Amino acid sequence: MAYVATRGGERAIAQAERLYREGLGTIDQSRVAAVAAALPWLVDRVMGEASLYEPELAALALSQTGGDLYETVLLLRAWRTTQPRLMVAEPVIQEALFTHRRISAAFKDIPGGQILGPTLDYAHRLLATGVLEGAPLVPEPVERAAMPAPAFQPSLAAWQKAEGLVADPPRENVAPENIPDLTREPLLFPAKRAHTLQSLARADTGGVLALGYSAMRGYGNAHPTVNELRLAEAELRVRHPRGTIFAAGRVRVSQAEVAAKDTSSQIRLGFSATLGWNEVKVISAATLDLNAPGAAKGSPTEEEFFLYHTEPVEASGFCIHFKLPHYVTFQSSLDAMRDARALKAATVPEADPHASPAEEKIEEPTP
């Protein structure tokens, strides 16, 4: 009933959409290619939140929405639901990641060494205004090392477990096809470990950052230190119907482990991974994972709180729906307010219109 009033404005609604698309102009293959080439980190963020690894489709969705990230993720997730699931890939082993960047803030000398890789962490943040004056920003050539770091790096956590620094929790061997799927099963609490990691992997980057930051500032029960951060490519290995396992390509992935000292004099780890390269997200998500055990009810690090409130499509959809007509519900609130005012006015005695101001102030003496 609240939305009936929109029926008379169907033409206006159509024109509003046309006006939006007119502002974007013609979208063709060259624009999509330009977006993919110019904004690879944004494309990665979108693919992670949409839980769909397809750079060309992500660039198309960004072009089609003008860069509105929530609309972009919604477009990709909607398209994803129309596609059949052909098979389940083999599990990705950390040591088998083709590593581009691998650092640790907890240990200086780690097995395999620190690999800075592509990053702006140590660069000056200077806006290249010369580009607007006709001077292109040309990247300086990379000096290739004679002996580059090995592409495959050992697991830091495995080394820590061997040193007795990290407890090795018992693991349940689950076949890949039996791993619960958040896109096909509802999120229930207490959440399954697989659902927690899947939800964080496709969570909203900004939302995860805000809640993870609150834990970092003291609203959690553990302060994180980056144990290991990786930007890598994971080989997509699938099993042929005849039984042969083969590689179907690579996808860019990020993973982070954050550490804190446990009460048992060992290191406790929080973990997160996602599609695409997105360091802020995986560090923040791993921080939430680290703080979740024992978190107070309703705190930003409680699992139910952060898993519900970092789901980008549901959160943005709920927020955006407030823009739609709510005439009936709001008018009912106004009617209730008017009735309350009328009732209050009826219970207050009216003043005598013939009494003087002085007479109105006279009160009867108390016996």
C-alpha positions in Angstrom: 0.0 0.0 0.0 2.8 2.4 0.7 4.1 2.2 -2.9 0.8 2.6 -4.8 1.6 6.3 -5.4 4.5 5.4 -7.6 2.2 3.8 -10.3 1.1 7.2 -11.6 4.8 8.1 -12.2 5.9 5.3 -14.4 6.9 7.7 -17.2 8.8 9.9 -14.7 10.6 6.8 -13.3 11.6 5.7 -16.9 12.9 9.3 -17.6 14.8 9.3 -14.3 16.7 6.2 -15.4 17.3 7.7 -18.8 18.7 10.8 -17.2 21.1 8.7 -15.2 22.3 6.8 -18.2 22.6 9.9 -20.3 25.1 11.3 -17.8 27.2 8.1 -18.3 27.2 8.4 -22.1 27.8 5.5 -24.4 29.3 2.4 -22.9 31.3 0.3 -25.3 34.0 -2.3 -25.2 36.8 0.3 -25.2 35.5 2.0 -22.1 35.3 -1.3 -20.3 38.8 -2.1 -21.3 40.0 1.3 -20.1 38.3 0.8 -16.7 39.9 -2.6 -16.3 43.4 -1.2 -17.2 43.2 2.0 -15.2 41.5 0.7 -12.0 42.7 -2.8 -11.4 42.6 -2.5 -7.6 39.0 -1.2 -7.7 38.1 -4.1 -10.0 39.7 -6.5 -7.5 37.6 -5.0 -4.6 34.4 -5.4 -6.6 35.2 -9.0 -7.5 35.8 -9.8 -3.9 32.6 -8.3 -2.6 30.6 -9.9 -5.4 32.3 -13.3 -4.8 32.8 -13.5 -8.6 36.2 -13.5 -10.2 35.7 -12.0 -13.7 37.7 -8.8 -14.3 36.0 -8.0 -17.6 32.5 -8.3 -16.1 33.6 -6.3 -13.0 34.9 -3.5 -15.3 31.6 -3.6 -17.2 29.6 -3.3 -14.1 31.7 -0.4 -12.9 31.1 1.3 -16.3 27.4 0.6 -16.3 26.9 2.1 -12.8 29.3 5.0 -13.1 31.4 3.7 -10.3 28.7 3.3 -7.7 30.2 0.4 -5.8 27.1 -0.9 -4.2 25.2 -1.0 -7.5 28.2 -2.6 -9.1 28.4 -5.4 -6.5 24.6 -5.9 -6.8 24.8 -6.2 -10.6 27.6 -8.8 -10.4 25.9 -10.8 -7.7 22.6 -10.8 -9.6 24.4 -12.0 -12.8 26.3 -14.6 -10.7 23.0 -16.2 -9.6 22.1 -16.9 -13.2 25.2 -19.0 -13.9 25.4 -22.8 -13.4 27.9 -24.3 -11.0 30.0 -26.6 -13.1 32.4 -28.0 -10.5 34.2 -27.4 -7.2 37.9 -26.5 -7.4 40.6 -28.2 -5.4 41.6 -26.5 -2.1 44.2 -23.8 -2.4 47.4 -24.6 -0.4 49.2 -21.6 1.0 52.6 -22.8 0.0 51.4 -23.3 -3.6 50.4 -19.6 -4.0 52.4 -17.7 -6.7 53.4 -14.9 -4.4 53.9 -11.3 -5.5 54.1 -9.7 -2.1 54.7 -11.2 1.4 55.5 -9.3 4.5 55.4 -9.7 8.3 55.2 -7.0 10.9 55.7 -9.5 13.7 59.0 -11.1 12.6 61.9 -9.4 10.7 63.6 -12.6 9.5 61.0 -15.1 8.3 61.6 -18.2 6.2 61.7 -17.1 2.6 62.3 -13.4 3.5 60.2 -10.3 3.2 59.0 -9.5 -0.3 57.7 -6.0 -0.7 56.1 -6.5 -4.1 53.8 -3.8 -5.6 52.8 -1.3 -2.9 52.5 2.4 -2.2 53.2 1.9 1.5 56.6 3.6 1.4 55.8 6.3 -1.3 55.1 10.0 -0.9 51.5 10.8 -1.3 51.8 13.6 -3.9 49.1 14.4 -6.4 50.5 14.5 -10.0 48.9 17.8 -11.0 51.3 18.0 -14.0 49.1 15.5 -15.8 46.3 18.1 -16.0 48.8 20.5 -17.6 49.8 18.0 -20.3 52.7 16.2 -18.6 51.9 12.5 -18.5 52.8 10.5 -15.5 55.1 7.8 -16.9 56.2 5.1 -14.4 59.9 4.5 -14.0 61.1 1.1 -15.1 61.5 -1.6 -12.5 65.0 -2.8 -11.9 64.8 -6.6 -12.1 66.9 -8.5 -9.7 69.4 -11.0 -11.0 68.1 -13.5 -8.5 64.4 -12.8 -7.9 62.7 -14.2 -4.8 61.2 -17.6 -5.2 57.6 -17.5 -6.4 56.4 -20.0 -3.8 56.9 -19.2 -0.2 56.5 -21.3 2.9 53.8 -20.8 5.5 54.9 -18.6 8.4 52.3 -20.1 10.6 53.6 -23.6 9.9 57.1 -22.5 11.0 55.6 -21.0 14.2 53.7 -24.2 15.0 57.0 -26.1 14.6 58.6 -23.7 17.0 55.8 -24.2 19.5 54.6 -20.6 19.2 51.2 -21.3 17.8 48.9 -24.1 18.9 47.8 -26.4 16.1 44.1 -26.8 16.5 42.4 -30.1 15.5 41.1 -30.1 12.0 38.1 -31.9 10.6 38.8 -33.3 7.1 35.9 -32.3 4.9 35.7 -33.1 1.2 35.6 -29.9 -0.9 32.2 -30.7 -2.3 30.9 -30.9 1.3 32.1 -27.5 2.5 29.0 -25.4 3.4 28.2 -22.7 0.9 27.0 -19.3 2.2 25.3 -18.5 -1.2 23.1 -21.6 -0.8 22.7 -21.9 2.9 21.4 -19.2 5.4 23.8 -17.7 7.9 22.9 -19.1 11.3 24.6 -18.5 14.7 26.8 -19.7 16.1 28.2 -19.6 12.5 30.1 -22.4 10.9 33.8 -21.6 10.4 33.4 -21.9 6.7 30.4 -19.4 6.7 32.4 -17.0 8.8 35.4 -16.9 6.4 33.1 -16.8 3.3 31.1 -13.9 4.8 34.3 -12.0 5.6 35.7 -12.7 2.1 32.7 -11.0 0.4 32.0 -8.4 3.1 32.0 -4.7 2.4 35.5 -3.3 2.6 34.5 -0.1 4.3 32.3 -1.8 6.8 35.0 -4.3 7.7 37.5 -1.5 8.0 35.3 0.5 10.4 34.6 -2.4 12.7 38.2 -3.8 12.5 39.5 -0.3 13.2 37.3 -0.1 16.3 38.9 -3.3 17.6 42.4 -1.9 16.8 41.6 1.2 18.9 40.7 -0.8 22.0 37.1 -1.8 21.6 38.2 -5.4 21.1 39.8 -7.9 23.3 43.1 -8.4 21.3 45.4 -5.9 19.6 46.5 -7.3 16.2 50.0 -7.5 14.7 50.3 -8.5 11.1 51.8 -12.0 11.2 51.8 -12.5 7.5 50.2 -10.7 4.6 50.3 -12.0 1.0 49.2 -10.8 -2.4 49.4 -13.8 -4.7 47.9 -15.7 -7.6 46.1 -19.0 -6.8 46.1 -21.7 -9.4 42.5 -22.9 -10.2 42.8 -26.6 -10.2 39.8 -28.6 -11.1 39.1 -32.3 -11.6 38.2 -33.6 -15.1 35.3 -36.0 -15.2 37.8 -38.7 -16.1 39.7 -38.0 -12.9 42.6 -35.9 -14.1 43.3 -32.7 -12.1 44.3 -29.8 -14.3 44.9 -26.1 -14.0 42.2 -23.8 -15.5 44.0 -20.6 -14.9 44.9 -18.3 -12.0 43.0 -15.8 -9.9 44.5 -13.0 -7.8 44.0 -13.5 -4.0 44.8 -11.7 -0.8 45.3 -13.3 2.6 46.2 -12.0 6.0 47.0 -13.6 9.4 47.1 -11.3 12.4 48.5 -12.4 15.7 48.1 -11.6 19.4 49.5 -13.2 22.6 47.2 -15.8 24.1 46.7 -16.5 27.8 48.5 -19.8 27.3 51.7 -18.0 26.4 51.2 -18.9 22.7 50.3 -16.8 19.7 46.6 -16.7 18.7 45.9 -16.1 15.0 43.1 -14.4 13.1 42.7 -15.2 9.4 41.0 -13.8 6.3 41.3 -14.2 2.5 39.5 -12.8 -0.4 39.4 -12.7 -4.2 41.5 -9.9 -5.7 44.2 -7.8 -4.0 42.7 -5.9 -1.1 45.1 -5.5 1.8 43.0 -3.2 4.0 40.1 -5.6 3.9 41.9 -8.8 4.8 43.8 -7.2 7.6 40.6 -5.7 9.1 38.7 -9.0 8.6 41.5 -11.0 10.2 41.4 -8.6 13.1 37.6 -9.3 13.6 38.3 -13.0 13.3 41.0 -12.7 16.0 38.7 -10.8 18.3 35.5 -12.8 17.8 36.1 -15.5 20.5 34.8 -14.2 23.8 33.5 -10.9 22.4 30.7 -9.2 24.4 27.2 -9.3 23.1 26.5 -6.4 20.8 30.1 -5.3 20.6 31.6 -4.5 17.2 33.8 -7.6 17.3 31.0 -10.0 18.2 30.6 -12.5 15.3 26.9 -12.0 14.8 27.3 -8.2 14.9 30.0 -7.9 12.3 28.8 -10.6 9.9 25.4 -9.1 9.7 26.5 -5.5 9.4 29.2 -5.9 6.8 27.1 -7.6 4.1 27.2 -5.0 1.3 24.1 -5.9 -0.7 21.8 -6.4 2.2 23.1 -3.3 4.1 23.0 -1.0 1.1 19.6 -2.3 0.0 18.1 -1.7 3.4 19.5 1.8 3.5 18.5 2.7 -0.1 14.9 1.4 0.5 14.3 4.4 2.8 14.3 6.6 -0.4 11.2 4.8 -1.7 7.7 6.1 -0.8 6.7 5.5 2.8 3.7 7.8 2.6 1.2 5.5 4.4 3.4 4.5 7.3 4.7 8.1 7.8 1.1 9.5 7.6 0.0 7.0 10.2 2.7 8.3 12.5 1.5 11.8 11.9 -2.1 10.8 12.6 -1.0 9.3 15.9 0.9 12.4 16.8 -2.1 14.6 16.0 -4.4 12.3 18.1 -1.9 12.6 21.0 -1.9 16.4 20.8 -5.7 16.5 20.7 -6.0 14.2 23.7 -3.5 16.3 25.7 -5.4 19.5 24.8 -8.7 18.0 25.9 -7.4 17.1 29.3 -6.0 20.6 30.1 -8.7 22.9 31.7 -9.4 26.1 29.7 -8.8 29.5 31.3 -11.7 31.8 32.1 -11.9 34.4 29.2 -13.4 37.0 31.6 -10.8 36.7 34.3 -8.0 39.3 34.5 -4.4 38.2 34.3 -4.0 39.1 38.0 -7.0 37.0 39.0 -5.6 34.0 37.0 -2.5 34.0 39.2 -4.4 33.8 42.5 -4.1 30.4 44.2 -6.2 29.0 47.0 -4.3 28.9 50.3 -3.3 25.5 51.6 -5.4 24.5 54.6 
